[in-house]
Amino acid sequence: MKLVRQSLASSVRAALMIIVTVPMTCMAAASASLSTKVHPASWPAPHWPFAKSDALEQRVQRLLSQMTVEEKVGQIIQADIASVTPDDVRQYHLGSILAGGDSKPGGGRLASPAQWLALADAYYHASMDMPKGSVAIPVLFGIDAVHGDNDVTGATIFPHNVALGAMRDPALVQQITAATAEEVRATGITWAFAPTIAVPRDRRWGRSYEGYSENPQLVAQYATAAVEGLQGRVGTSQFLDASHVIATAKHFLGDGGTTNGKDEGNTEVSETELRDVDGAGYPPAIAAGVQTMMASYSSWNGVKMHGNKALLTDVLKDRMGFGGFVVGDWNAQGQVPGCSNEDCPIVINAGIDMLMAPDSWRGLYTHTLAEVKSGVIPMARLDDAVTRILRVKLRLGLFEMGAPSTQPLSGKFDLIGSSAHRALARQAVRESLVLLKNQDHLLPLNPRQRVLVVGDGADNIPKQCGGWTLNWQGTGTTNADFPHGESIWNGIREQVTAAGGTAALSADGTFKQKPDVAIVVFGENPYAEYHGDLPNLAYKPNDDSDLQLVRHLRAQGVPVVAVFLSGRPLWVNREINASSAFVAAWLPGSEGGGVADVLLRTRDDKIAHDFHGKLAYSWPRTATQTSRNIGSNNRPLFAYGYGLTYEDNGNVSPLSEDSGLSR
């Protein structure tokens, strides 16, 4: 992997550790009392970093003039690989395909890199095999590479964004996304649906772990880093070269601010808050040259974003100068009033340039074609959408690069899960761990002890990776499905054994010889999107099995280090009280050894890695403290920016065990 050539200043990282106060309006206000009027002139006007190119524009116009209306409509339709064949791409001139989280080459449960590359080739050849008189336009293949090339067996699975926010390290984020781009390109794919630059405000939202932070300023910093890692820096020879992919800033706009954290819900805020909080990441993403934006399922004050022309066109394209194209989300057009999955001229007229119609594409194509011919969708709007798509394809060099299998990184499967990429992921794990409690300086542990490792997360790579891992929800997989992965248990065992200590694994906490210390690994099971929405922030209500496990060990005089796996801060006061030390490990991904790197001293009793992570989200005092963010009046349990090091006094006074749910 190429090294990041321009690191971000350490002073920026330090500045981001300071709590920034952002004025907030009341999130509970009824949307009926909030205006939907947009004032484009009040929004930022970032610099789109591409000067007008006469050569590019002439090429676009030449292609456009040769295309039939049928070919133009095909370009604005995106279909999922589970519902479209290469022959369909050829017949309908489709502009793009995608692989949803559960879609794999051949329809299998998992797919190898070679299978992905062969499929990319098949679609490409179909898009170029056009009958005489038709225009051959290469198809664009997109995939949800949101924490590594996470659909591909053997890929490096990086920590989810919730963990990356705790690092306060934009330069490492840039390296991570650059590594992700390389692994994606090895499979012949050129478009990643990342980064998510939402600003999650209510941790009940099941996609909270996809957001970097509750702090819009930190999200803005990371937006630049992530886009430049995926695409390369504009103005350099690395921009969209053979090692980089098209990035997607998502989801425009307000997906992280919905009332009660409801996925695909209604963001009820003023235009000022929508702009300054939810929209903070978009100006820097545009300035970094992001080529695509994905529209949000959510609504703003009752108006679905997919149908909001004032925001999609007047603000994003006209005021903010975004010169790429806007892609819809999975059948989101069907949620707009007056529309169905197969028929929605409203969203095209509002400013969506490419409609993600995974299994509805055929009907959508038919209706859209008829609506263009009848004038319901103006030809000028269709031409604008196709022009934007063609510009992106030309900037990528898609017309010149040839079949996916002939590209420089394609087939170099040793890049996928390479030692260099896994080392980056392991560094990210180390930097993202947040120490919440360290009673009497229990940590770091002497590895020359008897160490008992306990809990259902200890030897469970799928659990430590979370959702969007090998499939949409991240469920139904085993350690064997991660040929390059290492569980937290194996990372601990390896280092303890090498130092001369003994390590034992016990799922239920039983042991034959009393250990000197126990490390209990537990937390949320994998989930994605609305499946992860919660009614409150209580951890596993009505299931105290993890708590009892910790208490059982403590009752026998065993110190306990709790390693908590989660996609968001949750109310775990009882578990914190019961533990001697408590570590928020988030969803660390495939490199579980990074946890051991920080928990354990070296064999010669030195500290190799101290705790580095600082909370990017406020930690709730009660299970009902669901949207306590910087700038809010109510005090969280642990504020944004909290995170102990080994030198700090890690003693935590007993916490209230009243969840607040009975109030």
C-alpha positions as CSV (number, residue, x, y, z in Angstrom):
1,M,0.0,0.0,0.0
2,K,1.2,3.5,-0.8
3,L,2.1,5.6,2.2
4,V,0.0,8.7,2.8
5,R,2.1,11.4,1.3
6,Q,0.8,14.3,3.2
7,S,-0.1,13.6,6.9
8,L,-2.5,15.8,8.7
9,A,-1.0,18.0,11.4
10,S,-0.9,16.7,14.9
11,S,-2.0,20.0,16.1
12,V,-5.3,19.4,14.3
13,R,-5.7,16.1,16.1
14,A,-5.0,17.8,19.5
15,A,-7.5,20.6,18.8
16,L,-10.2,18.0,18.0
17,M,-9.9,16.6,21.5
18,I,-11.3,19.8,22.9
19,I,-15.0,19.9,23.5
20,V,-16.7,22.1,21.0
21,T,-20.0,23.7,22.0
22,V,-22.5,23.7,19.2
23,P,-25.8,25.5,19.6
24,M,-28.7,23.0,19.4
25,T,-32.4,23.4,18.9
26,C,-34.9,21.2,20.6
27,M,-34.9,17.8,18.7
28,A,-38.3,17.0,20.1
29,A,-40.1,19.9,18.3
30,A,-43.0,18.8,16.1
31,S,-42.1,19.0,12.4
32,A,-45.3,20.9,11.9
33,S,-43.8,23.8,13.8
34,L,-40.6,23.8,11.9
35,S,-40.2,25.3,8.5
36,T,-39.2,23.4,5.4
37,K,-38.2,26.5,3.6
38,V,-34.6,26.5,2.4
39,H,-32.4,29.5,2.1
40,P,-29.5,28.4,-0.2
41,A,-27.6,31.6,0.2
42,S,-27.1,30.9,3.9
43,W,-25.3,27.6,3.1
44,P,-21.5,27.2,2.6
45,A,-20.1,27.5,-0.9
46,P,-17.1,25.2,-0.9
47,H,-14.6,25.2,-3.8
48,W,-15.2,22.3,-6.2
49,P,-11.6,21.5,-7.0
50,F,-12.0,20.8,-10.7
51,A,-11.5,23.5,-13.3
52,K,-13.7,23.3,-16.3
53,S,-12.1,21.1,-18.9
54,D,-13.0,21.8,-22.5
55,A,-11.7,18.4,-23.6
56,L,-13.8,16.6,-21.0
57,E,-16.9,18.6,-21.7
58,Q,-16.6,18.1,-25.5
59,R,-16.2,14.4,-24.9
60,V,-19.3,14.3,-22.7
61,Q,-21.4,16.2,-25.2
62,R,-20.2,14.0,-28.1
63,L,-21.3,10.9,-26.2
64,L,-24.6,12.5,-25.2
65,S,-25.4,13.5,-28.8
66,Q,-24.9,10.0,-29.9
67,M,-27.2,8.4,-27.3
68,T,-30.8,7.5,-27.7
69,V,-33.3,8.4,-25.0
70,E,-33.4,4.6,-24.1
71,E,-29.6,4.6,-23.6
72,K,-29.8,7.8,-21.5
73,V,-32.4,6.3,-19.2
74,G,-30.4,3.2,-18.8
75,Q,-27.4,5.2,-17.6
76,I,-29.4,6.6,-14.6
77,I,-30.6,3.1,-13.4
78,Q,-28.6,1.0,-10.9
79,A,-29.5,-2.7,-10.4
80,D,-28.3,-5.2,-7.9
81,I,-26.3,-8.3,-9.0
82,A,-28.9,-10.6,-7.4
83,S,-31.5,-9.3,-9.9
84,V,-29.6,-8.4,-13.0
85,T,-27.6,-10.4,-15.5
86,P,-24.9,-9.2,-17.9
87,D,-27.4,-9.7,-20.7
88,D,-29.7,-7.2,-19.0
89,V,-26.9,-4.7,-18.8
90,R,-26.4,-5.1,-22.5
91,Q,-30.0,-4.9,-23.4
92,Y,-31.0,-1.9,-21.2
93,H,-27.6,0.0,-21.4
94,L,-27.6,0.2,-17.6
95,G,-25.2,2.7,-16.2
96,S,-24.4,0.9,-12.9
97,I,-24.7,-2.2,-10.9
98,L,-24.2,-2.8,-7.2
99,A,-23.7,-5.6,-4.8
100,G,-25.9,-5.2,-1.7
101,G,-24.8,-6.6,1.6
102,D,-26.4,-10.0,1.0
103,S,-25.6,-10.2,-2.7
104,K,-22.7,-12.4,-3.8
105,P,-21.4,-13.7,-7.1
106,G,-23.3,-16.9,-7.9
107,G,-25.8,-16.3,-5.1
108,G,-23.6,-18.0,-2.5
109,R,-23.3,-17.2,1.2
110,L,-19.7,-16.0,0.7
111,A,-17.5,-15.2,-2.3
112,S,-13.8,-15.3,-3.0
113,P,-11.9,-12.4,-4.6
114,A,-11.6,-14.4,-7.8
115,Q,-15.4,-14.7,-8.0
116,W,-15.8,-11.0,-7.6
117,L,-13.3,-10.2,-10.3
118,A,-14.9,-12.7,-12.7
119,L,-18.3,-11.1,-12.1
120,A,-16.9,-7.6,-12.6
121,D,-15.5,-8.7,-15.9
122,A,-18.8,-10.2,-17.1
123,Y,-20.7,-7.0,-16.5
124,Y,-18.0,-4.9,-18.1
125,H,-17.9,-6.9,-21.2
126,A,-21.7,-6.8,-21.5
127,S,-21.7,-3.0,-21.2
128,M,-19.1,-2.7,-24.0
129,D,-20.7,-5.3,-26.3
130,M,-23.3,-3.1,-27.8
131,P,-25.1,-3.6,-31.2
132,K,-24.0,-1.5,-34.1
133,G,-25.3,2.1,-33.7
134,S,-25.4,2.0,-29.9
135,V,-22.9,3.8,-27.6
136,A,-20.7,1.6,-25.5
137,I,-20.4,3.1,-22.0
138,P,-18.6,1.0,-19.4
139,V,-20.7,0.1,-16.4
140,L,-19.8,1.4,-12.9
141,F,-19.8,-1.3,-10.2
142,G,-20.5,-0.1,-6.6
143,I,-20.1,-1.9,-3.3
144,D,-20.5,-1.1,0.4
145,A,-16.9,-1.1,1.5
146,V,-17.6,0.7,4.7
147,H,-14.9,-0.7,7.0
148,G,-12.6,-2.4,4.6
149,D,-13.7,-4.5,1.6
150,N,-16.1,-6.1,4.0
151,D,-18.1,-8.2,1.5
152,V,-15.0,-10.2,0.3
153,T,-13.8,-13.3,2.1
154,G,-10.3,-12.7,3.5
155,A,-10.4,-8.9,3.4
156,T,-9.0,-6.8,6.2
157,I,-11.9,-5.7,8.4
158,F,-11.1,-2.4,10.0
159,P,-12.8,-1.0,13.1
160,H,-16.1,0.6,12.4
161,N,-16.3,4.4,12.3
162,V,-17.4,4.7,15.9
163,A,-14.0,3.4,16.9
164,L,-12.1,5.5,14.3
165,G,-13.6,8.6,15.8
166,A,-12.2,7.7,19.2
167,M,-8.7,7.7,17.7
168,R,-8.6,11.4,16.8
169,D,-6.3,10.5,14.0
170,P,-7.4,11.7,10.5
171,A,-4.1,10.7,9.0
172,L,-4.7,7.0,10.0
173,V,-8.2,7.3,8.6
174,Q,-6.7,8.3,5.3
175,Q,-4.4,5.4,5.3
176,I,-7.2,3.0,6.2
177,T,-9.4,4.2,3.4
178,A,-6.5,4.0,1.0
179,A,-5.9,0.4,2.0
180,T,-9.6,-0.3,1.5
181,A,-9.4,1.2,-2.0
182,E,-6.6,-1.1,-2.9
183,E,-8.4,-4.2,-1.7
184,V,-11.5,-3.2,-3.6
185,R,-9.5,-2.6,-6.8
186,A,-8.0,-6.0,-6.5
187,T,-11.4,-7.4,-7.1
188,G,-12.0,-5.2,-10.2
189,I,-14.5,-2.9,-8.5
190,T,-14.1,0.9,-8.7
191,W,-16.8,2.5,-6.5
192,A,-17.2,2.4,-2.7
193,F,-20.4,3.5,-0.9
194,A,-18.3,5.3,1.8
195,P,-17.7,7.3,3.9
196,T,-20.7,7.8,6.1
197,I,-20.5,11.4,7.3
198,A,-23.6,11.4,9.4
199,V,-23.6,13.1,12.8
200,P,-25.5,10.6,15.0
201,R,-27.4,12.5,17.7
202,D,-29.4,9.7,19.3
203,R,-27.6,6.5,20.1
204,R,-30.7,4.5,19.8
205,W,-30.1,4.7,16.0
206,G,-29.0,1.4,14.7
207,R,-26.5,3.0,12.4
208,S,-24.7,5.0,15.1
209,Y,-21.5,2.9,14.6
210,E,-21.3,4.1,11.0
211,G,-20.8,7.7,12.2
212,Y,-17.4,9.0,13.4
213,S,-18.7,11.3,16.2
214,E,-21.4,13.4,17.7
215,N,-19.1,16.3,17.1
216,P,-19.7,17.8,13.6
217,Q,-16.2,19.4,13.6
218,L,-14.6,16.0,14.0
219,V,-16.8,14.5,11.3
220,A,-15.8,17.3,9.0
221,Q,-12.1,16.6,9.5
222,Y,-12.6,12.9,8.9
223,A,-14.7,13.5,5.8
224,T,-11.6,15.1,4.1
225,A,-9.3,12.3,5.2
226,A,-11.7,9.5,4.2
227,V,-12.5,10.9,0.8
228,E,-8.8,11.5,0.0
229,G,-7.8,8.1,1.1
230,L,-10.4,6.4,-1.1
231,Q,-9.9,8.6,-4.2
232,G,-6.5,10.1,-3.8
233,R,-5.8,13.8,-3.5
234,V,-7.1,16.0,-6.3
235,G,-4.3,17.6,-8.3
236,T,-1.9,14.7,-7.7
237,S,-1.1,11.7,-9.9
238,Q,-2.7,9.5,-7.3
239,F,-6.2,10.9,-7.8
240,L,-8.4,8.1,-9.1
241,D,-5.4,6.1,-10.3
242,A,-5.4,2.4,-10.5
243,S,-5.1,2.1,-6.7
244,H,-8.1,4.3,-5.8
245,V,-11.9,4.2,-6.1
246,I,-14.8,6.6,-6.4
247,A,-16.0,7.7,-2.9
248,T,-19.6,8.4,-1.8
249,A,-20.4,10.9,0.9
250,K,-23.6,9.7,2.6
251,H,-26.4,10.1,3.5
252,F,-27.4,13.6,2.3
253,L,-28.9,14.9,4.6
254,G,-29.9,14.5,8.3
255,D,-29.8,10.7,8.6
256,G,-28.1,10.9,12.0
257,G,-30.5,13.4,13.5
258,T,-33.9,11.6,13.3
259,T,-36.3,11.9,16.1
260,N,-35.8,9.1,18.7
261,G,-33.0,7.7,16.5
262,K,-35.5,6.0,14.2
263,D,-33.8,4.7,11.1
264,E,-35.2,6.3,7.9
265,G,-37.1,8.6,10.2
266,N,-37.8,12.3,10.4
267,T,-35.1,14.9,11.3
268,E,-37.0,17.7,13.1
269,V,-34.6,20.5,13.3
270,S,-34.2,24.1,12.1
271,E,-32.4,24.8,8.8
272,T,-29.5,26.2,10.8
273,E,-29.0,23.0,12.7
274,L,-29.4,20.9,9.6
275,R,-26.7,23.0,8.0
276,D,-24.3,23.3,10.8
277,V,-24.6,19.9,12.5
278,D,-25.9,17.3,10.0
279,G,-24.4,19.0,7.0
280,A,-20.9,19.7,8.5
281,G,-19.1,17.0,6.6
282,Y,-20.4,17.8,3.2
283,P,-18.4,21.1,2.4
284,P,-15.1,19.4,3.1
285,A,-16.1,16.3,1.2
286,I,-16.9,18.5,-1.8
287,A,-13.7,20.5,-1.4
288,A,-11.9,17.1,-1.5
289,G,-13.5,16.3,-4.8
290,V,-15.9,13.5,-3.7
291,Q,-17.4,12.2,-6.9
292,T,-20.8,10.9,-5.6
293,M,-23.3,11.6,-2.9
294,M,-25.9,9.2,-1.7
295,A,-29.3,10.7,-0.7
296,S,-30.8,9.8,2.7
297,Y,-33.9,7.7,3.3
298,S,-34.8,10.1,6.0
299,S,-37.0,13.2,6.0
300,W,-36.4,16.8,7.0
301,N,-39.4,18.2,8.9
302,G,-41.7,15.8,7.1
303,V,-40.2,16.1,3.6
304,K,-38.4,13.0,2.2
305,M,-34.8,13.9,1.2
306,H,-35.1,11.9,-2.0
307,G,-37.8,14.4,-3.1
308,N,-36.3,17.6,-1.7
309,K,-35.3,19.7,-4.7
310,A,-34.4,22.6,-2.6
311,L,-31.7,20.7,-0.8
312,L,-30.6,18.3,-3.5
313,T,-30.4,20.8,-6.3
314,D,-30.6,24.4,-5.0
315,V,-28.2,23.8,-2.1
316,L,-26.0,20.7,-2.9
317,K,-25.5,21.3,-6.6
318,D,-26.1,25.0,-7.2
319,R,-25.0,26.7,-3.9
320,M,-22.3,24.1,-2.8
321,G,-21.1,23.5,-6.3
322,F,-21.1,19.7,-6.1
323,G,-20.1,18.6,-9.6
324,G,-20.4,14.8,-9.2
325,F,-23.7,12.9,-9.3
326,V,-26.3,12.0,-6.6
327,V,-27.2,8.4,-6.3
328,G,-30.3,7.2,-4.4
329,D,-30.5,4.6,-1.7
330,W,-31.9,1.1,-1.9
331,N,-35.4,1.5,-3.3
332,A,-35.7,4.8,-1.4
333,Q,-37.7,6.3,-4.2
334,G,-40.6,4.1,-3.2
335,Q,-40.9,6.0,0.1
336,V,-41.6,9.3,-1.5
337,P,-45.3,10.2,-1.4
338,G,-47.0,9.5,-4.8
339,C,-44.2,7.1,-5.8
340,S,-43.6,3.3,-5.9
341,N,-40.3,1.5,-6.2
342,E,-40.9,1.2,-9.9
343,D,-42.3,4.7,-10.7
344,C,-41.0,8.0,-9.3
345,P,-40.3,10.9,-11.6
346,I,-40.4,13.2,-8.5
347,V,-37.0,12.1,-7.3
348,I,-35.3,12.6,-10.7
349,N,-36.8,16.0,-11.0
350,A,-35.7,16.8,-7.5
351,G,-32.1,16.1,-8.3
352,I,-31.4,12.3,-8.0
353,D,-29.1,11.5,-10.9
354,M,-28.9,7.7,-10.5
355,L,-31.7,5.6,-8.9
356,M,-30.7,2.6,-6.8
357,A,-33.4,0.2,-7.9
358,P,-31.9,-3.2,-6.9
359,D,-34.8,-5.5,-7.8
360,S,-37.2,-2.9,-9.2
361,W,-35.0,-1.6,-12.0
362,R,-36.9,-3.1,-14.9
363,G,-40.2,-1.5,-14.0
364,L,-38.4,1.8,-13.1
365,Y,-36.7,1.8,-16.5
366,T,-40.0,1.4,-18.3
367,H,-41.8,4.1,-16.4
368,T,-39.0,6.5,-16.5
369,L,-38.6,6.1,-20.2
370,A,-42.3,6.8,-20.7
371,E,-42.1,9.9,-18.5
372,V,-39.2,11.3,-20.3
373,K,-41.0,10.8,-23.6
374,S,-44.2,12.4,-22.3
375,G,-42.3,15.4,-20.7
376,V,-43.1,14.6,-17.1
377,I,-39.3,14.3,-16.7
378,P,-37.8,17.1,-18.8
379,M,-35.2,16.0,-21.3
380,A,-32.9,18.7,-19.9
381,R,-33.1,17.1,-16.5
382,L,-32.2,13.7,-17.9
383,D,-29.4,15.1,-19.9
384,D,-28.0,16.8,-16.8
385,A,-28.1,13.6,-14.9
386,V,-26.4,11.6,-17.6
387,T,-23.8,14.4,-18.1
388,R,-22.9,14.2,-14.4
389,I,-22.6,10.4,-14.6
390,L,-20.4,10.5,-17.7
391,R,-18.1,13.1,-16.2
392,V,-17.5,10.9,-13.2
393,K,-16.8,7.9,-15.4
394,L,-14.4,9.9,-17.5
395,R,-12.6,11.4,-14.4
396,L,-12.1,7.8,-13.3
397,G,-10.7,6.8,-16.7
398,L,-13.3,4.1,-17.0
399,F,-13.4,4.3,-20.8
400,E,-9.6,3.7,-21.0
401,M,-8.9,1.2,-18.3
402,G,-10.4,-1.8,-20.1
403,A,-11.8,-4.9,-18.5
404,P,-11.4,-5.2,-14.7
405,S,-9.1,-8.2,-14.9
406,T,-6.6,-6.2,-17.0
407,Q,-6.2,-3.4,-14.5
408,P,-2.9,-3.0,-12.5
409,L,-4.2,-4.2,-9.1
410,S,-6.8,-6.7,-10.4
411,G,-6.1,-10.2,-9.4
412,K,-3.4,-9.2,-6.9
413,F,-5.2,-11.0,-4.2
414,D,-2.3,-10.9,-1.9
415,L,-3.3,-7.3,-1.2
416,I,-6.5,-8.6,0.3
417,G,-5.9,-9.1,4.0
418,S,-2.2,-8.3,3.4
419,S,0.1,-8.0,6.4
420,A,0.6,-4.3,5.8
421,H,-3.2,-3.7,5.8
422,R,-3.7,-5.8,8.9
423,A,-1.0,-3.9,10.6
424,L,-2.9,-0.7,9.9
425,A,-6.1,-2.3,11.3
426,R,-4.3,-3.4,14.4
427,Q,-2.9,0.1,15.0
428,A,-6.5,1.4,14.6
429,V,-7.6,-1.0,17.3
430,R,-4.9,0.1,19.7
431,E,-5.6,3.8,19.1
432,S,-9.4,3.5,19.4
433,L,-9.7,1.7,22.7
434,V,-11.1,3.9,25.4
435,L,-10.3,3.2,29.1
436,L,-13.3,4.2,31.3
437,K,-12.2,2.7,34.6
438,N,-8.9,1.4,36.0
439,Q,-9.3,0.7,39.7
440,D,-6.1,0.9,41.6
441,H,-4.1,0.9,38.3
442,L,-4.9,-2.8,37.5
443,L,-3.9,-2.2,33.9
444,P,-1.6,-2.8,32.2
445,L,-1.4,-6.5,33.1
446,N,1.7,-8.5,33.7
447,P,1.6,-11.2,31.0
448,R,3.6,-13.6,33.1
449,Q,0.5,-14.5,35.1
450,R,-2.4,-16.9,34.9
451,V,-4.8,-15.1,32.7
452,L,-8.4,-16.4,32.2
453,V,-10.2,-15.1,29.1
454,V,-14.0,-15.3,29.4
455,G,-17.2,-14.3,27.6
456,D,-19.0,-14.9,24.4
457,G,-17.0,-12.2,22.6
458,A,-13.6,-13.6,23.5
459,D,-13.1,-16.0,20.7
460,N,-15.7,-14.6,18.3
461,I,-14.4,-12.7,15.2
462,P,-17.9,-12.1,13.8
463,K,-19.0,-10.4,17.1
464,Q,-15.9,-8.1,17.2
465,C,-16.5,-7.1,13.5
466,G,-20.2,-6.2,13.9
467,G,-22.6,-5.5,11.0
468,W,-21.7,-5.0,7.4
469,T,-19.3,-7.9,7.6
470,L,-19.5,-10.6,4.9
471,N,-23.2,-9.9,4.8
472,W,-25.6,-7.1,5.6
473,Q,-26.3,-7.8,9.3
474,G,-22.9,-9.5,10.0
475,T,-24.7,-12.6,11.3
476,G,-24.4,-16.3,10.5
477,T,-20.6,-16.5,10.1
478,T,-17.9,-18.1,12.1
479,N,-14.2,-17.6,12.8
480,A,-13.4,-19.9,9.9
481,D,-14.9,-17.4,7.5
482,F,-12.1,-15.0,8.4
483,P,-8.9,-16.7,7.1
484,H,-6.7,-13.7,8.0
485,G,-8.6,-12.7,11.2
486,E,-7.5,-13.0,14.8
487,S,-9.9,-13.1,17.8
488,I,-9.3,-11.2,20.9
489,W,-8.7,-14.4,22.8
490,N,-6.0,-15.6,20.3
491,G,-4.3,-12.2,20.5
492,I,-4.1,-12.4,24.3
493,R,-3.1,-16.1,24.3
494,E,-0.3,-15.4,21.9
495,Q,1.3,-12.6,23.9
496,V,0.8,-14.2,27.3
497,T,2.3,-17.5,26.2
498,A,5.2,-15.8,24.6
499,A,6.0,-13.9,27.8
500,G,5.9,-17.1,29.9
501,G,2.5,-16.8,31.4
502,T,-0.5,-19.1,31.0
503,A,-3.7,-18.3,29.2
504,A,-7.0,-20.2,29.4
505,L,-10.3,-19.7,27.6
506,S,-13.6,-20.3,29.5
507,A,-16.9,-19.3,28.0
508,D,-18.7,-19.6,31.3
509,G,-16.0,-18.4,33.7
510,T,-15.3,-21.7,35.3
511,F,-11.6,-22.7,36.0
512,K,-9.6,-25.5,37.5
513,Q,-6.8,-23.2,38.9
514,K,-7.7,-19.8,40.2
515,P,-6.4,-17.2,37.7
516,D,-4.5,-14.0,38.7
517,V,-6.8,-12.0,36.5
518,A,-9.8,-12.5,34.2
519,I,-10.5,-10.6,31.0
520,V,-14.2,-10.8,30.2
521,V,-15.2,-9.9,26.6
522,F,-18.8,-9.2,26.0
523,G,-21.2,-6.9,24.2
524,E,-23.7,-6.3,21.4
525,N,-24.3,-9.0,18.8
526,P,-23.9,-7.8,15.1
527,Y,-26.6,-5.8,13.5
528,A,-27.1,-3.2,10.8
529,E,-29.5,-0.4,9.9
530,Y,-33.0,-0.5,11.4
531,H,-32.4,-4.0,12.9
532,G,-30.2,-2.2,15.4
533,D,-32.6,0.5,16.5
534,L,-33.3,0.5,20.2
535,P,-36.1,1.8,22.5
536,N,-33.5,2.9,25.1
537,L,-29.8,2.5,25.8
538,A,-30.0,-0.3,28.4
539,Y,-27.5,-3.0,27.6
540,K,-29.3,-6.3,27.1
541,P,-32.4,-5.6,29.2
542,N,-33.8,-8.7,31.0
543,D,-30.6,-10.6,30.3
544,D,-28.0,-10.2,33.1
545,S,-25.8,-13.1,32.0
546,D,-22.7,-11.0,31.3
547,L,-23.1,-9.0,34.5
548,Q,-23.5,-12.2,36.5
549,L,-20.3,-13.6,34.9
550,V,-18.3,-10.6,36.0
551,R,-19.8,-10.7,39.5
552,H,-19.2,-14.4,39.8
553,L,-15.5,-13.9,39.1
554,R,-15.2,-11.0,41.5
555,A,-16.9,-12.9,44.2
556,Q,-14.0,-15.4,44.0
557,G,-11.5,-12.7,44.4
558,V,-10.5,-12.5,40.8
559,P,-9.8,-9.0,39.4
560,V,-11.8,-8.5,36.2
561,V,-11.0,-6.4,33.1
562,A,-14.2,-5.9,31.1
563,V,-13.7,-5.5,27.3
564,F,-17.0,-4.1,26.0
565,L,-17.9,-4.6,22.3
566,S,-20.5,-2.2,21.0
567,G,-21.5,0.0,18.2
568,R,-22.3,2.9,20.5
569,P,-22.1,3.9,24.2
570,L,-24.8,2.0,26.2
571,W,-25.9,2.1,29.8
572,V,-23.6,-0.4,31.6
573,N,-23.3,1.2,35.0
574,R,-23.8,-2.2,36.8
575,E,-21.1,-3.8,34.6
576,I,-18.7,-0.9,35.2
577,N,-19.3,-1.2,39.0
578,A,-18.7,-4.9,39.0
579,S,-15.5,-4.7,37.0
580,S,-12.0,-3.7,38.2
581,A,-11.2,-2.1,34.8
582,F,-13.6,-1.3,31.9
583,V,-12.5,-0.8,28.3
584,A,-14.8,0.4,25.5
585,A,-13.4,-1.6,22.5
586,W,-16.2,-0.7,20.1
587,L,-16.3,-3.0,17.0
588,P,-12.6,-3.5,16.4
589,G,-12.8,-5.7,13.3
590,S,-10.6,-8.6,12.3
591,E,-7.4,-7.7,14.2
592,G,-8.3,-8.7,17.8
593,G,-4.6,-8.7,18.7
594,G,-4.7,-5.0,19.0
595,V,-6.6,-5.3,22.2
596,A,-3.9,-7.4,23.8
597,D,-1.3,-4.9,22.6
598,V,-2.7,-2.3,25.0
599,L,-4.0,-4.5,27.9
600,L,-0.7,-6.3,28.4
601,R,2.8,-5.2,29.4
602,T,5.7,-6.7,27.4
603,R,7.5,-9.8,28.6
604,D,10.2,-7.5,30.2
605,D,7.5,-5.6,32.1
606,K,7.4,-2.5,30.0
607,I,4.4,-0.6,28.4
608,A,4.4,-1.0,24.7
609,H,1.1,0.8,24.0
610,D,-0.8,3.1,26.4
611,F,-4.5,3.9,25.9
612,H,-4.9,6.6,23.3
613,G,-8.7,6.7,22.6
614,K,-11.0,9.5,23.7
615,L,-14.8,9.3,23.5
616,A,-16.2,10.6,20.3
617,Y,-19.7,10.2,21.8
618,S,-20.9,11.1,25.2
619,W,-21.5,8.1,27.5
620,P,-25.0,8.0,29.0
621,R,-25.7,8.4,32.7
622,T,-29.0,6.5,32.4
623,A,-30.6,4.3,29.8
624,T,-32.9,7.2,28.9
625,Q,-30.1,9.7,28.3
626,T,-30.3,8.9,24.6
627,S,-29.3,12.1,22.9
628,R,-26.9,13.9,25.3
629,N,-24.4,15.5,23.0
630,I,-21.8,18.3,23.3
631,G,-23.7,21.5,23.8
632,S,-26.5,19.8,25.7
633,N,-27.4,20.9,29.2
634,N,-27.7,17.5,31.0
635,R,-24.4,15.9,32.1
636,P,-23.4,12.6,30.6
637,L,-21.7,9.9,32.7
638,F,-18.5,10.3,30.7
639,A,-18.3,13.4,28.6
640,Y,-17.1,13.7,25.0
641,G,-13.3,13.6,25.1
642,Y,-13.1,11.4,28.2
643,G,-10.5,8.6,28.1
644,L,-8.0,7.5,30.7
645,T,-4.3,6.7,30.3
646,Y,-2.3,4.4,32.5
647,E,-0.9,7.4,34.4
648,D,-4.3,8.7,35.3
649,N,-6.2,8.0,38.5
650,G,-8.6,5.4,37.1
651,N,-10.7,4.9,40.2
652,V,-14.4,5.5,39.6
653,S,-16.8,5.9,42.4
654,P,-19.7,3.6,42.5
655,L,-22.2,4.5,39.9
656,S,-26.0,4.7,40.3
657,E,-27.6,1.4,39.2
658,D,-30.9,3.2,38.5
659,S,-31.4,2.9,34.7
660,G,-34.0,5.7,34.8
661,L,-36.5,3.5,32.9
662,S,-38.9,3.3,35.8
663,R,-39.3,7.1,36.0
